[in-house]
Amino acid sequence: MNPSFCRMRKSLKIAIDSSPNNDKEKDRLSNLPEDIVCQILSHVDTSIACRTSALSKDWNRRSVWTMLPDLSFHYWFPLYSPDYYRGFNEFVNKALDSRKGKHIRRFHLHFSSEGRSFRPSDFQKWISGAIECAAEEINIELNRDPCFHQIELPLTVFSSATLTTLKLYGHISIFATNSPVWLPKLKILDLSTHPCQGCGMEAERLVNSFLSNCPVLQEFYLNGEWNMMSIVRAPYTLKKLNVHVDSFVNDSFEIDAPSLEFFCLQQSSPVRYVIMNLNNVVAARLSILFEFISDRSCLFDLFQGLSNVKYLYLNIQYRELHGLPVINKNLPADDRDDRLPQFPNLLCLYFDGSSNMDLLPSFLQKSPNLETFIIQVKGPQDKWQLNSFCVKSPQDKQEYAEAYKHAWGR
């Protein structure tokens, strides 16, 4: 049993036993308002909430755990025997059956299995049950043995009239459907899944179908092996975009997001960026790994599209340098020209790692309103050191720029 749950149960039992006239009066827990009870129990796994109901006769009599607006289930194969799955399946079905005709605020499922005891039909039944209960938020993390096929989502997920948040992690397939996507209330979409092999352009079609048919979408997270993506066209409502992709197999990656305010890009081996309508981005975080220094020319197109940002985080690395800094002799002749755009609104600049430090002098010179820049580099014994500098005057900025030009061979 969970140690924290044991301590909670012990303390609550003491409170009950110390209540005056305990045999004649209701225990103190039973006197708590129902909304308070539901709020407390919503912070633990639903199975724990069910067992906690035994601490109060009134809770147990009313099956108070069936009134919770949030359902959370965790199954981890190394911790449980295969026989446990049967009971887990029955409990999830019982919890969903008890909510029929009621409203679910959140449905969270974290499932890790080796595959032998798991049946895809059970998974689809659970998700369909949550949709039938008009769930507002669905958060699913499914981890299985790689030798097993990915599990398909039920079609009802793609046309829910109540979903505001959909987060999918792990071995979940969203490609085996031609059903149109229409999620009129969805505000947050997180696709941290592993697209199946052979999906090809279907991945791009489906992602842009989500973006086109979620009219109030505000946040979109794309994380995983989505290397066939080449175009992301965001709706006017989108404020936050987070793209974490190992690499793209296409020649270019195009982003069109006119209302975007927060942009995060993490990828390897980019080829070419086509940036449109990113003038409203306030904060950007770029973590990019190039094979060779000569490949980084596309980086300046990305900077050009983000030249209006106020806060910029940079981590640019090169495999050929093995974490060493870029110095003058490493650069191709056409990369020594000052191709960096002006950053008139930049207030804070964060450099993570030493490989891109050669760009710092140009950034300092091209950012007239810069107030702070932060540098994190490896010092003695490979320990990371964080240095923060305040720019109080143009003279300070010029001195910093000259110092780093000398230090990094620019």
C-alpha positions in Angstrom: 0.0 0.0 0.0 1.2 3.5 -0.7 3.1 4.8 2.4 1.6 8.3 2.1 -1.9 6.8 1.9 -1.1 4.7 5.1 -0.1 7.9 7.0 -3.2 9.7 5.8 -5.4 6.8 6.8 -3.8 6.6 10.3 -4.1 10.3 11.0 -7.8 10.3 9.8 -8.5 7.3 12.0 -7.0 9.1 15.0 -9.3 12.1 14.3 -12.3 9.8 14.1 -11.5 7.9 17.3 -10.9 11.1 19.2 -14.3 12.5 18.3 -16.7 12.8 21.4 -19.6 10.4 21.5 -18.1 8.6 18.5 -20.7 5.7 18.8 -23.7 8.0 18.7 -22.6 10.8 16.5 -21.3 10.9 12.9 -17.6 11.0 12.6 -15.9 14.2 11.7 -15.1 13.2 8.2 -18.8 12.6 7.5 -19.5 16.2 8.5 -17.3 17.6 5.8 -19.1 19.3 2.9 -19.4 17.1 -0.2 -17.6 19.6 -2.5 -14.6 19.6 -0.1 -14.5 15.8 0.1 -14.6 15.6 -3.7 -11.8 18.1 -4.0 -9.6 16.2 -1.6 -10.2 12.8 -3.2 -9.7 14.2 -6.7 -6.0 14.6 -6.0 -5.3 10.9 -5.7 -5.7 7.9 -8.0 -9.3 6.7 -8.3 -8.5 3.3 -6.7 -7.1 5.1 -3.7 -10.1 7.3 -3.5 -12.3 4.2 -3.5 -10.4 2.7 -0.6 -10.3 6.0 1.3 -14.1 6.0 1.4 -13.9 3.2 4.0 -12.5 5.7 6.5 -16.0 7.2 6.9 -19.2 5.2 7.3 -21.1 8.0 5.5 -18.7 8.1 2.6 -18.8 4.3 2.3 -22.6 4.2 2.4 -22.9 6.9 -0.3 -20.0 5.5 -2.4 -18.7 9.0 -2.4 -15.8 8.1 -4.7 -18.4 7.6 -7.5 -19.2 11.3 -7.3 -15.7 12.6 -8.1 -15.5 14.7 -11.3 -12.0 13.4 -12.0 -11.0 9.8 -12.8 -7.3 8.8 -12.7 -6.0 5.2 -13.3 -2.4 3.9 -13.2 -1.3 0.5 -14.3 2.4 -0.4 -14.3 3.2 -4.0 -15.4 6.5 -4.5 -13.4 4.6 -3.6 -10.2 1.6 -5.8 -10.8 1.2 -9.4 -11.7 -0.7 -10.3 -15.0 -3.6 -11.5 -12.9 -4.0 -8.0 -11.5 -5.1 -6.7 -15.0 -8.4 -8.5 -14.7 -9.3 -6.7 -11.6 -8.0 -3.4 -13.0 -10.2 -3.7 -16.0 -13.2 -4.5 -13.9 -12.6 -1.5 -11.7 -12.2 1.0 -14.6 -15.4 -0.3 -16.2 -17.2 0.0 -12.8 -16.0 3.5 -12.3 -17.2 4.5 -15.8 -20.5 2.8 -15.4 -21.1 4.7 -12.2 -20.7 7.9 -14.1 -23.2 7.2 -16.8 -25.5 10.2 -17.2 -23.0 12.3 -15.3 -20.3 14.7 -16.2 -16.5 13.9 -16.1 -14.1 16.8 -15.8 -10.8 14.8 -16.3 -10.0 11.3 -17.4 -6.3 10.3 -16.9 -5.0 6.9 -17.8 -1.3 5.9 -17.4 -0.9 2.4 -18.6 2.4 0.4 -19.0 2.2 -3.2 -20.1 4.3 -5.9 -21.7 1.4 -6.6 -24.0 0.4 -10.2 -23.1 -2.3 -9.3 -20.6 -3.5 -6.2 -22.4 -6.5 -6.2 -24.8 -6.9 -3.2 -27.2 -10.7 -3.6 -27.0 -10.5 -2.8 -23.3 -8.6 0.4 -24.0 -11.1 1.5 -26.6 -14.0 0.8 -24.3 -12.4 2.9 -21.5 -11.8 5.9 -23.8 -15.3 5.6 -25.4 -16.8 5.5 -21.9 -15.0 8.8 -21.0 -16.3 10.4 -24.2 -19.9 9.2 -23.4 -19.6 10.9 -20.0 -18.8 14.2 -21.7 -15.2 14.4 -20.5 -13.6 17.8 -20.8 -10.0 16.6 -20.4 -8.5 13.3 -21.6 -4.9 12.5 -20.8 -3.6 9.1 -21.9 -0.1 7.7 -21.6 0.2 4.2 -23.1 3.6 2.4 -23.0 3.8 -1.1 -24.5 6.4 -3.6 -25.8 7.6 -2.2 -29.2 6.9 -5.6 -30.8 3.2 -5.0 -30.4 1.2 -2.8 -32.8 0.0 0.6 -31.7 -3.4 0.9 -30.2 -6.1 2.9 -32.1 -8.2 5.5 -30.6 -12.0 5.2 -30.9 -13.5 7.4 -33.6 -15.7 9.3 -31.1 -12.6 11.1 -29.8 -12.3 13.0 -33.1 -15.8 14.4 -32.8 -16.3 15.2 -29.1 -18.4 18.2 -28.4 -17.0 18.6 -24.9 -13.3 18.0 -25.0 -11.2 21.1 -24.1 -7.9 19.2 -23.6 -6.5 16.1 -25.4 -3.1 14.8 -24.4 -1.8 11.6 -26.0 1.6 10.0 -25.1 3.3 6.8 -26.3 2.1 4.0 -28.5 -1.3 5.4 -29.6 -2.3 5.4 -33.2 -4.4 8.3 -34.6 -3.9 7.4 -38.2 -6.2 4.5 -38.8 -9.2 6.7 -39.5 -10.6 8.8 -42.3 -13.2 10.2 -40.0 -13.3 14.0 -40.2 -11.9 15.9 -37.2 -14.2 18.4 -35.5 -13.5 19.4 -31.9 -15.3 22.7 -31.4 -14.1 23.3 -27.7 -10.6 21.9 -27.9 -8.1 24.4 -26.5 -5.0 22.2 -25.8 -3.7 19.4 -28.0 -0.6 17.4 -27.2 0.4 14.7 -29.7 3.5 13.1 -28.1 2.9 9.8 -29.9 5.0 7.6 -32.2 3.5 7.7 -35.7 3.4 4.2 -37.2 5.8 3.3 -40.1 4.4 4.0 -43.5 2.2 6.9 -42.4 4.1 9.2 -44.6 2.1 12.3 -45.6 -0.8 11.0 -43.6 0.9 12.5 -40.5 1.0 15.9 -42.0 -2.6 15.7 -43.3 -3.9 14.7 -39.9 -2.0 17.3 -37.9 -3.2 20.1 -40.2 -6.7 18.6 -40.0 -6.5 19.0 -36.3 -5.3 22.6 -36.7 -8.0 23.4 -39.2 -10.9 21.8 -37.3 -10.3 23.0 -33.8 -11.7 26.5 -34.0 -10.6 27.6 -30.5 -7.3 25.8 -30.2 -4.7 27.8 -28.2 -1.9 25.4 -27.4 -0.4 22.7 -29.7 2.5 20.3 -28.7 4.0 18.0 -31.3 6.5 15.6 -29.9 8.0 12.4 -31.3 8.9 10.8 -34.6 6.9 13.2 -36.8 9.7 13.5 -39.4 7.4 13.6 -42.4 6.0 16.9 -41.3 6.9 19.8 -43.6 4.1 22.3 -43.1 2.3 23.6 -39.9 -0.5 26.1 -40.6 -1.8 27.3 -37.4 -5.3 28.8 -36.8 -5.6 32.4 -35.7 -6.5 31.3 -32.2 -3.2 29.4 -31.6 -1.0 31.2 -29.0 1.6 28.5 -28.1 3.4 26.0 -30.4 5.9 23.4 -29.2 7.6 21.2 -31.9 10.0 18.5 -30.7 11.0 16.3 -33.7 14.3 14.4 -34.1 14.7 15.3 -37.7 12.7 16.1 -40.9 13.1 14.1 -44.0 11.7 16.9 -46.2 13.7 19.7 -47.7 12.0 22.4 -45.7 9.9 23.0 -42.7 7.2 25.7 -43.1 5.5 27.5 -40.2 2.6 29.9 -40.6 1.2 31.1 -37.3 -0.1 34.7 -37.4 -1.2 34.9 -33.7 1.5 32.8 -32.1 3.0 34.3 -28.9 5.2 31.4 -27.6 7.3 29.2 -29.9 9.5 26.3 -29.0 11.5 24.3 -31.5 13.7 21.3 -30.8 15.1 19.3 -33.6 18.1 17.7 -35.3 19.6 18.2 -38.8 17.3 20.9 -40.2 17.6 21.7 -43.9 15.6 24.9 -44.6 13.0 27.0 -42.8 10.1 28.9 -44.4 8.8 31.2 -41.7 5.6 33.2 -42.2 3.5 35.4 -39.9 5.5 35.0 -36.7 5.7 38.7 -36.0 3.6 38.4 -32.8 5.9 35.9 -31.0 6.9 37.2 -27.6 9.1 34.3 -26.4 11.0 31.7 -28.4 13.1 28.7 -27.4 15.3 27.1 -30.0 17.3 23.9 -29.4 18.8 22.7 -32.6 21.5 20.1 -33.4 23.4 20.4 -36.7 25.7 17.8 -38.2 28.2 20.3 -39.5 28.7 24.0 -39.0 28.3 24.6 -42.7 24.6 23.4 -42.3 23.6 26.3 -40.1 22.9 28.9 -42.8 19.1 28.0 -42.5 19.3 29.3 -38.9 19.4 32.9 -40.1 16.1 32.5 -41.9 14.6 31.3 -38.6 16.1 34.3 -36.8 14.7 36.6 -39.4 11.2 35.3 -38.8 11.6 35.7 -35.0 13.2 39.1 -35.0 10.3 40.7 -33.0 10.7 38.5 -29.9 11.3 39.9 -26.4 12.7 36.7 -24.9 15.0 34.3 -26.7 16.6 31.0 -25.6 19.3 29.5 -27.8 21.0 26.1 -27.6 22.7 25.5 -31.0 25.1 22.5 -31.2 27.2 20.8 -33.8 28.0 17.1 -33.8 31.3 17.6 -35.6 32.6 19.8 -32.7 31.6 17.4 -29.9 30.4 20.3 -27.7 33.5 22.5 -28.4 32.9 26.2 -29.3 32.8 27.5 -32.9 35.9 29.5 -33.7 36.9 31.6 -36.6 38.6 28.9 -38.6 35.6 26.6 -38.3 33.3 28.9 -40.3 32.8 28.7 -44.1 33.6 32.0 -45.9 30.0 32.9 -46.6 29.1 32.5 -42.9 31.4 35.2 -41.7 29.2 37.9 -43.1 26.8 39.6 -40.6 23.6 37.9 -41.6 21.9 38.3 -38.2 18.8 40.6 -38.3 18.0 43.4 -36.0 16.1 42.5 -32.7 14.5 45.8 -31.8 12.3 44.4 -29.0 14.7 41.8 -27.4 14.9 42.2 -23.6 16.4 38.9 -22.5 18.8 36.6 -24.3 19.8 33.2 -22.9 22.7 31.2 -24.4 22.9 27.6 -23.3 26.2 25.8 -24.2 29.4 27.1 -25.8 29.0 26.0 -29.4 27.0 28.9 -30.5 28.9 31.5 -28.5 30.3 33.0 -31.7 26.9 34.6 -32.4 26.8 36.5 -29.1 28.7 39.6 -30.2 26.4 40.1 -33.2 23.3 39.6 -31.0 24.6 42.2 -28.5 25.2 44.7 -31.3 21.8 44.0 -33.0 19.7 44.2 -29.9 19.4 47.9 -28.9 17.0 47.4 -26.0 18.6 44.3 -24.5 18.5 44.4 -20.7 19.8 41.0 -19.6 21.8 38.2 -21.2 22.5 34.9 -19.5 25.2 32.4 -20.5 25.5 28.8 -19.4 28.8 27.1 -20.3 30.9 24.3 -18.9 33.7 25.3 -16.6 36.4 23.4 -14.8 35.7 19.7 -14.3 32.9 19.9 -16.8 30.6 21.6 -14.3 27.9 23.9 -15.8 28.3 27.5 -14.8 25.5 30.1 -15.1 26.4 33.7 -15.6 23.9 36.6 -15.8 24.8 40.1 -17.0 22.7 43.3 -16.9 23.1 45.7 -19.7 22.9 49.2 -18.1 24.3 51.2 -21.0 25.4 50.9 -24.6 29.0 51.1 -23.4 28.4 47.9 -21.3 27.1 46.1 -24.3 30.0 47.2 -26.5 32.5 46.0 -23.9 30.8 42.6 -23.6 30.7 42.3 -27.4 34.4 43.1 -27.8 35.4 40.7 -24.9 33.5 37.8 -26.5 34.8 38.6 -30.0 38.3 38.2 -28.6 37.5 35.1 -26.5 35.8 33.2 -29.3 37.9 34.1 -32.2 35.5 36.4 -34.0 
